[in-house]
């Protein structure tokens, strides 16, 4: 008996209807990126492990999918190394490549390799899949698409402002109500200084970033486990649970971080971004959230995250400023800032809220019923005229029973059907049937095109 086929956990197949929905997401995001002057690039699914390792923190490194070398990967290994059963060490010998974890690190590698071809500031976008060896659960997949936009070669905070405008525009077009959360790694660094734990900034941000998922008590337990003192944890509580308007939070932070130069710089940057955006009147909520840490090590300035207000799901967009990412590839002094839309989570949100426009899901607009050889030949001529006008149309390939052909139209949600028999051919016309109302009209090819264009 043949084995039942399956796919890896955390991956999904997508039907034609689902792909139509996904393309609506990609095209909407792509259109907005173009509005703001971003250009598209692509990078390989595989990167050298040396490119990926050490860029995402210890936890991120564990989630990298490693690709086993081809050929005799045991050559060069001693019996002692094999018997040690040290998975991490053996993987480094067996694997030179890995699937990309995100699009930002490959982009940094791209910038360094193509620096002589790039005009700075370089505004690029990328819509491609990424892979993470995570535990699959609702809203969390092992293979998923990211839709990134980054600007490198500019320190200006206007880049942050424009990226937030892009986020606001995209979700407004989707009809999804969101809260855009903003913080700054410099503020978090300043907080670590003020509570006397400056050297524990990575541990603090990784723990704080889990607040929504595991709750305050578990965050505090993790902080204690990392060697942060009870006194420091106590000082941290009122800061990460700070409430009030954005202006009130900024005013409090100016006082709390008075003794931290880097903290004050973070407050000043956040204030500029929030004030500038408030002048534009965004359609969505904008919140300064000190619990937002985005645990990735490469962020150095402003950080962003977007949460859907009407659906319980993790963040659907994120990003931030990274001043030193290209430095690890030998190109120091290039600042960058970017955002990433989580297409798979946006797909789930749009499904739950039923926000897809009908025209995005209905692929074929018109189906010609096939009554036989002569009728099909006539239909093909009209079909060519219809397609020339940009109308999506098809003909049923077989002269099957009418019931089967109509069932095909219903199954594909095709809104119009064209019927061509002896009478229609004699008058050089077709009978157009509206599948929703059942109304039938005898029309010429020109009238058919006009009706469908409406």
C-alpha positions in Angstrom: 0.0 0.0 0.0 1.4 3.4 -1.0 2.4 5.7 1.8 0.0 8.5 2.5 1.6 11.8 1.3 2.1 14.6 3.8 3.9 18.0 4.1 6.2 19.1 7.0 4.5 20.6 10.1 4.4 24.4 10.0 4.0 24.5 6.2 0.8 24.8 4.1 -0.6 24.2 0.6 -2.6 27.0 -1.0 -5.6 26.5 -3.3 -6.2 28.8 -6.3 -8.7 30.8 -4.2 -6.1 31.2 -1.4 -3.4 32.2 -3.9 -5.7 34.8 -5.3 -6.1 36.2 -1.8 -2.3 36.0 -1.2 -1.6 37.8 -4.4 -4.0 40.5 -3.4 -1.9 41.0 -0.2 1.4 41.0 -2.1 0.1 43.3 -4.8 -1.3 45.8 -2.3 1.9 45.9 -0.3 4.0 46.1 -3.6 1.9 49.0 -4.9 2.4 51.0 -1.7 6.1 50.3 -1.7 6.3 51.7 -5.3 4.5 54.8 -4.1 7.3 55.6 -1.8 10.2 54.9 -4.3 11.2 51.4 -3.2 12.8 49.0 -5.8 12.5 45.2 -5.7 15.4 42.7 -5.3 15.6 39.0 -4.6 18.2 36.9 -2.8 18.7 33.1 -2.7 16.7 30.8 -0.4 20.0 29.5 0.8 22.7 31.5 2.4 26.1 30.5 3.8 25.7 29.6 7.5 28.6 32.0 8.2 26.3 34.8 6.9 23.4 33.8 9.1 24.9 32.6 12.4 25.4 35.1 15.2 23.0 37.7 13.7 19.8 36.7 15.6 21.0 36.0 19.1 21.4 32.6 20.7 17.6 31.8 20.4 17.5 32.8 16.7 20.6 30.7 15.9 18.8 27.6 17.3 15.9 28.2 14.8 18.0 28.2 11.7 17.3 25.4 9.3 20.7 24.0 8.3 21.3 22.2 5.0 23.4 19.0 5.0 26.4 19.1 2.7 26.3 16.8 -0.4 28.9 14.2 -0.8 30.9 12.5 1.9 30.3 14.8 4.9 31.9 12.3 7.2 35.3 12.9 5.6 37.6 14.9 7.9 35.7 13.9 11.0 37.5 11.9 13.7 35.9 9.0 15.6 36.1 11.1 18.7 34.1 13.9 17.2 31.4 11.5 15.9 31.1 9.7 19.3 30.9 13.0 21.1 27.3 13.4 19.8 27.7 17.2 20.0 24.9 18.2 17.7 26.0 21.8 17.3 29.6 21.0 16.6 28.7 18.2 14.2 26.2 20.4 12.4 29.0 23.0 11.8 31.0 20.2 10.1 28.1 18.7 8.1 26.4 22.0 7.0 27.9 25.0 5.2 24.5 26.5 4.1 21.2 27.3 5.7 17.7 28.5 4.7 17.3 32.2 5.4 15.7 33.1 8.7 14.6 36.6 7.6 15.3 39.0 4.7 17.2 41.6 6.5 20.5 39.8 7.1 20.6 38.6 3.4 19.9 42.2 2.4 22.9 43.4 4.4 25.0 40.8 2.7 23.6 42.0 -0.7 24.5 45.6 0.1 28.1 44.7 0.9 28.5 42.5 -2.1 26.9 45.0 -4.5 28.1 48.3 -2.9 29.7 49.6 -6.2 26.4 49.2 -8.1 24.1 50.8 -5.5 23.1 54.4 -5.3 22.7 55.5 -1.6 20.4 55.9 0.1 19.2 52.6 -1.2 15.5 51.9 -0.9 14.7 48.3 -1.6 11.8 45.9 -1.0 11.7 42.1 -1.1 8.8 39.7 -1.0 10.1 36.1 -0.5 9.6 33.1 1.9 11.8 32.6 5.0 12.2 29.5 7.2 12.4 29.0 11.0 12.7 25.8 12.9 10.1 26.9 15.4 7.3 24.9 17.1 4.3 25.3 14.8 1.2 26.8 16.4 -1.7 29.1 15.4 -0.3 32.1 13.5 3.3 30.7 13.7 4.7 28.7 10.7 8.0 27.2 9.8 7.8 28.5 6.2 6.2 31.9 5.7 6.5 35.0 3.5 7.9 38.4 4.5 7.4 41.6 2.6 10.3 43.8 3.6 11.2 47.4 2.9 14.5 48.9 4.0 16.4 52.1 3.5 20.2 51.9 3.9 22.8 54.7 3.8 20.8 57.4 5.6 20.6 58.3 9.3 17.5 60.6 8.8 14.5 59.8 11.0 12.3 60.8 8.1 12.9 57.2 6.9 11.2 56.0 10.1 8.4 58.4 9.6 7.8 57.3 6.0 7.9 53.6 6.9 5.2 54.2 9.5 3.1 56.0 6.8 3.6 52.9 4.6 2.3 50.7 7.4 -0.7 53.0 8.0 -1.5 53.1 4.2 -1.2 49.3 3.7 -3.6 48.4 6.6 -6.0 51.2 5.6 -6.2 49.6 2.1 -6.8 46.2 3.7 -9.5 47.6 6.0 -7.7 46.1 9.1 -7.7 48.2 12.2 -4.3 48.1 13.8 -2.2 49.6 16.6 1.3 50.7 15.5 3.6 50.3 18.4 6.9 52.2 18.6 9.8 52.0 21.0 13.6 52.6 20.8 16.5 50.3 21.8 18.3 53.3 23.1 15.5 53.8 25.6 15.8 50.2 26.7 19.6 50.6 26.9 19.1 53.7 29.1 16.7 51.8 31.3 19.3 49.0 31.7 21.8 51.6 32.8 19.5 53.3 35.2 18.7 50.0 37.0 22.4 49.2 37.2 22.3 46.3 34.7 23.9 47.8 31.6 25.7 44.6 30.6 22.5 42.6 30.7 20.7 44.7 28.0 20.3 41.6 25.6 18.8 39.5 28.4 16.5 42.3 29.5 15.2 43.0 25.9 14.7 39.2 25.1 12.7 38.8 28.3 10.6 42.0 28.0 9.8 41.0 24.4 7.9 38.0 25.7 5.6 40.0 28.0 2.5 39.6 25.9 3.1 35.8 25.5 4.2 34.7 29.0 3.0 37.5 31.3 4.9 39.7 33.8 5.6 37.1 36.5 7.3 34.8 34.0 9.2 37.7 32.5 10.5 38.5 36.0 11.4 34.9 36.6 13.4 34.8 33.4 15.2 38.1 34.4 16.1 36.6 37.7 17.3 33.4 36.0 19.6 35.5 33.9 21.3 36.9 37.0 19.5 40.3 37.2 19.1 41.4 40.8 15.8 41.6 42.7 16.4 45.3 43.2 17.0 45.9 39.5 13.8 43.9 38.6 11.8 46.0 41.1 13.1 49.2 39.5 12.1 47.9 36.1 8.4 47.2 36.9 7.0 50.8 36.8 9.0 51.6 33.7 7.8 48.6 31.5 4.2 49.1 32.8 4.2 52.8 32.1 0.8 54.1 31.0 -0.8 57.3 29.7 -0.7 59.2 26.4 2.4 59.2 24.3 3.2 62.7 25.4 2.9 61.7 29.1 5.1 58.6 28.6 7.8 60.8 26.9 7.6 63.3 29.7 8.1 60.6 32.4 10.9 59.0 30.4 12.8 62.3 30.2 12.8 62.4 34.0 13.5 58.8 34.6 16.4 58.7 32.1 17.9 62.0 33.0 21.1 60.3 34.0 21.5 58.3 30.8 22.8 60.0 27.7 21.9 57.2 25.3 18.4 56.9 27.0 17.8 60.6 26.4 18.8 60.2 22.8 16.2 57.4 22.4 13.5 59.6 23.9 14.4 62.5 21.6 14.3 60.2 18.5 10.9 58.8 19.6 9.5 62.2 20.2 10.5 63.4 16.7 8.9 60.3 15.0 5.6 60.6 17.1 5.3 64.4 16.6 5.9 64.3 12.9 3.4 61.4 12.4 0.8 63.1 14.5 0.9 66.1 12.1 -0.2 63.7 9.2 -3.2 62.3 11.0 -2.7 58.6 10.6 -5.8 56.4 10.2 -4.6 53.9 12.8 -3.5 54.1 16.4 0.1 55.0 17.2 1.4 54.0 20.6 4.8 54.4 22.4 5.1 50.9 24.1 8.1 50.3 26.4 7.4 46.6 26.6 8.2 46.4 22.9 11.7 45.1 22.6 11.9 43.0 19.5 14.5 40.5 20.7 16.8 40.5 17.7 20.3 41.7 18.5 20.8 43.9 15.5 18.4 46.7 16.3 20.0 49.9 17.6 17.4 52.6 17.4 13.6 52.9 16.7 11.7 49.6 16.7 8.2 49.0 15.5 5.5 46.4 15.8 1.9 46.2 14.5 -1.0 44.4 16.2 -4.4 43.8 14.7 -7.2 45.2 17.0 -10.0 42.9 16.0 -8.2 39.5 15.8 -6.2 37.7 18.5 -2.9 37.0 16.7 0.8 37.9 17.2 2.4 40.9 15.5 1.6 41.2 11.8 4.4 43.7 11.0 7.6 44.6 12.7 11.0 46.3 12.1 13.4 48.9 13.3 16.7 50.8 12.9 20.0 48.9 12.7 23.2 51.1 12.6 25.8 48.4 12.4 24.4 45.3 10.5 26.6 45.7 7.4 29.6 46.1 9.7 29.8 42.4 10.4 30.3 41.9 6.6 33.2 44.4 6.5 31.3 47.5 5.5 31.1 49.8 8.6 29.2 53.0 9.0 26.1 52.2 6.9 22.9 52.8 8.8 19.6 51.1 7.9 16.0 51.0 8.9 13.3 48.7 7.7 9.9 47.0 8.2 8.5 43.6 7.4 4.9 42.7 6.8 4.0 39.1 7.9 2.0 38.1 4.8 0.8 34.8 6.3 -0.6 36.4 9.4 -2.2 39.1 7.4 -3.7 36.4 5.3 -5.2 34.8 8.4 -6.5 38.2 9.7 -8.2 39.0 6.4 -9.8 35.6 6.3 -11.1 35.9 9.8 -12.5 39.4 9.2 -13.7 38.4 5.6 -12.2 41.6 4.2 -11.2 40.4 0.7 -12.8 42.4 -2.1 -14.7 40.1 -4.4 -12.7 41.1 -7.5 -9.5 39.9 -5.7 -10.9 36.4 -5.3 -12.8 35.9 -8.5 -10.2 35.1 -11.2 -12.3 34.2 -14.3 -15.0 36.8 -15.2 -16.6 35.0 -18.1 -17.0 31.4 -19.1 -18.1 30.3 -22.6 -20.2 27.2 -22.6 -19.1 24.6 -25.2 -22.0 23.2 -27.2 -19.9 21.6 -29.9 -17.2 22.1 -32.6 -18.9 24.9 -34.6 -20.1 26.8 -31.5 -16.7 26.5 -29.9 -15.0 27.9 -33.1 -17.4 30.9 -33.0 -16.8 31.3 -29.3 -13.0 31.3 -29.6 -13.2 34.3 -32.0 -15.3 36.3 -29.4 -13.1 35.0 -26.6 -10.0 36.5 -28.4 -11.7 39.9 -28.6 -12.7 39.8 -24.9 -9.2 38.9 -23.7 -7.7 41.6 -25.9 -9.7 44.1 -23.7 -8.2 42.7 -20.5 -11.2 40.6 -19.5 -10.4 37.3 -17.8 -12.3 34.7 -19.7 -12.1 31.0 -20.6 -14.0 28.3 -22.6 -15.0 24.9 -21.2 -12.8 22.6 -23.2 -15.3 19.7 -23.7 -18.8 19.8 -25.0 -20.1 18.2 -21.8 -23.6 18.3 -20.4 -24.9 21.8 -19.7 -25.3 20.9 -16.0 -21.6 20.0 -15.7 -20.4 23.2 -17.4 -22.7 25.3 -15.2 -21.5 23.5 -12.1 -17.9 24.4 -13.1 -18.9 28.1 -13.4 -20.6 27.9 -9.9 -17.6 26.1 -8.3 -15.2 28.8 -9.6 -17.6 31.6 -8.7 -17.5 32.9 -12.3 -20.0 35.7 -12.4 -21.0 35.6 -16.1 -21.5 32.8 -18.6 -21.7 33.2 -22.4 -24.0 30.9 -24.4 -23.6 30.4 -28.1 -26.0 28.2 -30.1 -27.4 28.2 -33.7 -29.5 31.4 -33.2 -26.6 33.4 -31.6 -24.2 32.4 -34.5 -26.8 33.5 -37.1 -27.1 36.9 -35.5 -23.3 37.1 -34.8 -24.1 37.6 -31.0 -23.9 35.7 -27.7 -26.4 35.2 -24.9 -24.8 36.6 -21.7 -26.1 35.1 -18.4 -25.6 36.8 -15.0 -25.0 33.9 -12.7 -26.1 35.8 -9.6 -29.5 37.1 -10.9 -30.1 34.5 -13.6 -30.8 37.4 -16.1 -30.0 36.6 -19.8 -29.3 39.1 -22.5 -28.5 38.8 -26.3 -25.5 41.0 -26.9 -22.9 41.7 -29.6 -19.2 41.2 -28.8 -18.8 45.0 -28.2 -21.8 45.1 -25.8 -20.5 42.0 -24.0 -17.1 43.8 -23.4 -18.8 47.0 -22.2 -21.0 45.1 -19.8 -18.1 43.2 -18.3 -15.9 46.3 -18.0 -18.6 47.9 -15.9 
